[in-house]
């Protein structure tokens, strides 16, 4: 055993080894911070990873407002049929849109209360439905086609659909039949 101690004492660390140990020691001192070498200056920099993650904008309220009101809502209001005779058709289309934007929450699940606000959903969800609406406006503007697109989107994610009374149910079935596949 005494020989091992002598070997350990006789081994001296080089300057590079000492510097490496110091770097490792500094890196372990602060959780959430990382040491990095600035390649231009050749100096050490401390990066606060937690601050960078928290500082990023996950959701931009102004952008969400524009997507919903100036995109989704405006396009649907401009291109869906107007008038009292088409109100039920519009409502059924809006229900399918809102189920998707609320990640599957339906009014029929809670006695007419959805329990979610489609304007507050995640931006990627809004962007997905906006892309569908823009494609619909560019290609057909047929209300039955947008209903089918929203219906299929909810099917894709397993969200289900509203449960309607007999008259609304017959309208939704007719809309599915009239939409092109």
Buried (B, 14 or more C-beta within 10 A) or exposed (E): EEEEEEEEEEEEEEEEEEEEEEEEEEEEEEEEBEBEEEEEEEEEEEEEEEEEEEEEEEEEEEEBEBBBEEBBBEBBEEBBEEEEEEEBBBEBBBBBBBBBBBEBBBBBBEEEEBEBEBBEBEBEBBBBBBEBBEEBBEEBBBBBBBBBBBBEBBEEEEBBBBEBEEEBEEBBEEBEEEBEE
